[in-house]
Amino acid sequence: MNLAEALNLGCLCRTLNPERLRQQMETDPSLQGMLAGLATTHPHLFSETTVFLDPAIRTTLGQAIAAIERVIALPAYQQLALASAPEIARHNFGPTGVFMAYDFHLGADGPRLIEINTNAGGALLNAALTHAHRECCEPMQGLMDSASDLLQLNQAFVAMFRAEWQAQRGAQPLHSGLIVDDAPEAQYLAPEFALARQMFLAHGIAAAVGDARELQWKDGALWHPALPGVAVDLVYNRLTDFSLSDPAHEALHSAYVAGAAVVTPHPRAHALFADKRNLITLGDDALLASWGVSAEDRRLLQAVVPHTKLVTADHADDLWARRRQLFFKPVAGYGAKAAYRGDKLTRGVWSNILAGGFIAQALVPPSERLVDVDGVPTRLKLDLRAYTFRGQVQLLAARTYTGQTTNFRTAGGGFSPVVVLPALEGQLPAPRPAVSAVEGPCAATAGAVC
């Protein structure tokens, strides 16, 4: 057992500084009261506990993500992925997609890729959360990841949006940005939309949050009532209508196809990255070899991508017999909707899966994090998310939970910042079964628990 595993299973330290989190989130008077509101409506959004990560795992994540993106850049890969994608995905205006996210479970043999998301939420919330935990742990700087300048995250995020704009518009100035979703004020991560709006405003970009159904396409430009008299230059797209095929999104569809607005993330990014059938391709070593993918990249992908296959009636009996070792997901799914662990399947659900549109992925059980829940040491499952842009990891975050999938309904769980530990030689003994927590928001700084 390495140091990170020992701490995750034996350390009950609570490192969240709530006042610092409030300051990070409520940077403008328009945002005041946000954290108090979240405490009421989202009581399990933020964990008070960090997740520790071995530096070798962090290195593997970066190498694997870079390898995946090298494969996705291949013409042969894109031809295959786009062959089954909607027509709109064939448009290529230059942008690659903001806030890409690679989700991993940490298995016994290293990190395993669970899925890739193209409109992943939580990056801005996790940036604020990381700041709040980091301030509590300043005395532990020797154990904190020094590879990332956390104070520069917002600037990096703004630079990412500007890079997307420049990829399509070159040196033209970016005047306005619109964060869109259906009924954005009712979305679970609506507070993040407000943070994105404030981030744009703080960097001189007129910005608003708007309902995508209220967009208007006229006079060769995109308009929204939330930006009166100002054409929409850039759309930060949080819709789960990945192909923009819903009639309610016709204005956005038309503006995107015409290249009249820079939309990020966009249908092409979803088709190339997030369609779960792509996991089949990424794990097909013979196919990748035929495309000239290097032996080292193929080795990385074989180690990181769990075996995945398309569910069809032709091998239904075999899949059903092996269901306890499999996880079933819809090819265009998101947020763990309609995803099933094989050992939980009923015959009725299995019939729906066989009707089409599902992949079967080798089951990779998540690792665990010990947390304090009302004074009781409790093990929660955890997964790891790498927020990326153009193949570079910008931020690592974890999510802790109970149940089949991440749900933000678990006491003691929620988003957790990731602490990448320094490299140490040798293995550590397994942690003791229970450790007493130290009270207070900065308990870990005393070193009494960890």
HELIX and SHEET records of a PDB file:
HELIX    1   1 LEU A    3  GLY A   10  1                                   8    
HELIX    2   2 PRO A   18  MET A   25  1                                   8    
HELIX    3   3 PRO A   29  LEU A   31  5                                   3    
HELIX    4   4 MET A   34  THR A   41  1                                   8    
HELIX    5   5 PRO A   55  ILE A   72  1                                  18    
HELIX    6   6 PRO A   75  ALA A   83  1                                   9    
HELIX    7   7 GLU A   87  ARG A   90  5                                   4    
HELIX    8   8 ALA A  123  CYS A  136  1                                  14    
HELIX    9   9 GLU A  138  LEU A  143  5                                   6    
HELIX   10  10 LEU A  150  GLN A  152  5                                   3    
HELIX   11  11 LEU A  153  ARG A  169  1                                  17    
HELIX   12  12 PRO A  184  ALA A  186  5                                   3    
HELIX   13  13 ALA A  190  ALA A  202  1                                  13    
HELIX   14  14 ALA A  212  GLU A  214  5                                   3    
HELIX   15  15 PRO A  247  HIS A  249  5                                   3    
HELIX   16  16 GLU A  250  VAL A  257  1                                   8    
HELIX   17  17 PRO A  267  ALA A  269  1                                   3    
HELIX   18  18 HIS A  270  ALA A  274  3                                   5    
HELIX   19  19 ASN A  278  LEU A  282  1                                   5    
HELIX   20  20 ASP A  285  SER A  290  1                                   6    
HELIX   21  21 ALA A  295  VAL A  304  1                                  10    
HELIX   22  22 ALA A  313  HIS A  315  5                                   3    
HELIX   23  23 ALA A  316  ALA A  321  1                                   6    
HELIX   24  24 ARG A  323  GLN A  325  5                                   3    
HELIX   25  25 GLY A  342  LYS A  344  5                                   3    
HELIX   26  26 ARG A  347  LEU A  354  1                                   8    
HELIX   27  27 ALA A  443  ALA A  446  5                                   4    
SHEET    1   A 6 VAL A  51  LEU A  53  0                                        
SHEET    2   A 6 GLY A 414  VAL A 420  1                                        
SHEET    3   A 6 GLN A 392  TYR A 401 -1                                        
SHEET    4   A 6 VAL A 376  PHE A 389 -1                                        
SHEET    5   A 6 MET A 100  GLY A 107 -1                                        
SHEET    6   A 6 GLY A 110  ASN A 117 -1                                        
SHEET    1   B 5 VAL A  51  LEU A  53  0                                        
SHEET    2   B 5 GLY A 414  VAL A 420  1                                        
SHEET    3   B 5 GLN A 392  TYR A 401 -1                                        
SHEET    4   B 5 VAL A 376  PHE A 389 -1                                        
SHEET    5   B 5 SER A 367  VAL A 373 -1                                        
SHEET    1   C 4 ALA A 206  ASP A 211  0                                        
SHEET    2   C 4 SER A 176  ASP A 181  1                                        
SHEET    3   C 4 LEU A 234  ASN A 237  1                                        
SHEET    4   C 4 VAL A 262  THR A 264  1                                        
SHEET    1   D 2 GLN A 216  LYS A 218  0                                        
SHEET    2   D 2 ALA A 221  TRP A 223 -1                                        
SHEET    1   E 4 THR A 308  LEU A 310  0                                        
SHEET    2   E 4 PHE A 358  ALA A 362 -1                                        
SHEET    3   E 4 LEU A 326  PRO A 330 -1                                        
SHEET    4   E 4 TYR A 340  ARG A 341 -1                                        
END                                                                             
